[in-house]
Amino acid sequence: MNLAGGGEGDPAVLTLTSEGTFSMDGVGGYYAGMNVGFGTFSFADDNLVLESDNCIIGINNDFVTCTGTYRVYYAMVGDEPGSLRFIAIDDPHQDRKKSLDKKTLMAY
């Protein structure tokens, strides 16, 4: 993926684990090697829910707890996941929303 908002388009990897956690980690540019987001995820009413205690919100860039909700569509390549498409339903973390909304990410 490419980080939007404050990410200046730097490449990053979104990881969803089997333990129900997620992380967004920069892999190039200014954010290379930095964690730029983390928290837990779950599913509610067929939507992906991302919960994090490190959301940056408002003009003061305050760190707060926030919840982002996305509809996620997937495409298979044979028997393996091929890609995920994210459509934001609601996410107060504007940089995360800009990075994920209407984006298709390749699954690895």
Beta strands, then each sheet from edge to edge (+ up, - down):
strand 1: 12-16
strand 2: 21-26
strand 3: 35-44
strand 4: 47-57
strand 5: 62-77
strand 6: 80-90
strand 7: 103-106
sheet 1: 1+ 2- 3+ 4- 5+ 6- 7+
end
